[in-house]
């Protein structure tokens, strides 16, 4: 987990320990003390559930954003590769045409000039 989550857990633990210590050290009847502890525990549980829900929502949102970003990058890479493949195919066809032309002109195949058209 990240630094924010560790800090939040530490804060909540500190609040819980402080609340329990305050209740136990306060002069009150046993029944009232137990009720107060139960109430504080219930509130703490509710707070933890709320924070867990918020964290789950944030993780889901970030996950969806990351998935979309990865999909876009993959699509861009695929388009770039397809463009490079088409350029290579065109260069190869041009080289083959040059070889055929050179063969037809000389009657035999000799070294042909390789055309390098950098885009």
C-alpha positions in Angstrom: 0.0 0.0 0.0 1.1 3.6 -0.4 2.3 6.1 2.1 -1.2 7.7 2.5 -2.7 4.3 3.4 0.0 3.6 6.0 -0.5 7.0 7.5 -4.3 6.6 7.6 -4.0 3.2 9.3 -1.6 4.6 11.9 -4.0 7.6 12.5 -7.0 5.3 13.0 -5.1 3.0 15.3 -4.0 6.0 17.4 -7.6 7.2 17.6 -8.8 3.7 18.7 -6.1 3.3 21.3 -6.8 6.8 22.6 -10.5 6.3 22.8 -10.2 2.9 24.6 -7.6 4.4 27.1 -9.8 7.4 27.8 -12.8 5.2 28.4 -11.0 2.7 30.6 -9.3 5.5 32.7 -12.5 7.5 33.1 -14.4 6.9 36.4 -17.7 5.3 35.4 -19.7 2.2 36.1 -18.6 -1.0 34.4 -21.9 -1.2 32.4 -21.4 2.3 31.1 -17.8 1.7 30.2 -18.7 -1.5 28.3 -21.4 0.4 26.4 -19.0 3.3 25.6 -16.4 0.8 24.3 -19.0 -0.9 22.2 -20.2 2.5 20.8 -16.7 3.6 20.1 -15.9 0.3 18.4 -19.1 0.6 16.3 -18.1 4.1 15.2 -14.5 3.0 14.4 -15.9 0.1 12.4 -18.1 2.4 10.4 -15.2 4.8 9.8 -13.0 1.9 8.6 -15.8 0.6 6.3 -16.2 4.1 4.8 -12.5 4.5 4.3 -12.3 1.0 2.8 -15.1 1.9 0.4 -13.4 5.1 -0.7 -10.1 3.3 -1.2 -11.9 0.6 -3.3 -13.5 3.3 -5.5 -10.2 5.1 -6.0 -8.4 1.8 -6.9 -11.2 0.9 -9.4 -11.0 4.4 -10.9 -7.2 4.3 -11.3 -7.4 0.7 -12.6 -9.9 1.8 -15.3 -7.8 4.8 -16.3 -4.6 2.7 -16.5 -6.4 0.1 -18.6 -7.6 2.8 -21.0 -4.2 4.3 -21.2 -2.6 0.9 -22.0 -5.2 0.2 -24.6 -4.5 3.5 -26.3 -0.7 2.9 -26.3 -1.1 -0.6 -27.7 -3.3 0.8 -30.5 -0.7 3.5 -31.3 2.1 0.9 -31.3 0.1 -1.4 -33.6 -0.6 1.5 -36.0 3.2 2.4 -36.0 4.1 -1.2 -36.7 1.6 -1.5 -39.5 2.9 1.7 -41.1 6.5 0.5 -40.8 5.6 -2.9 -42.3 3.9 -1.1 -45.3 6.9 1.1 -45.8 9.2 -1.9 -45.8 7.0 -3.7 -48.2 7.0 -0.8 -50.6 10.8 -0.5 -50.4 11.2 -4.3 -51.0 8.9 -4.1 -54.0 10.9 -1.2 -55.4 14.1 -3.1 -55.0 12.6 -6.2 -56.7 11.4 -3.9 -59.6 14.9 -2.4 -59.8 16.4 -5.9 -60.0 14.0 -6.9 -62.8 14.7 -3.8 -64.7 18.4 -4.2 -64.4 18.1 -7.9 -65.5 16.0 -6.9 -68.5 18.4 -4.2 -69.6 21.6 -6.2 -69.3 20.4 -9.7 -70.0 21.9 -11.0 -66.8 21.7 -10.1 -63.1 24.5 -8.0 -61.8 24.8 -5.9 -58.8 21.7 -3.7 -58.6 21.6 -0.4 -56.9 19.6 -0.6 -53.7 17.2 2.3 -53.3 17.0 3.7 -49.8 14.1 6.1 -49.4 14.1 7.1 -45.8 10.7 8.5 -44.9 
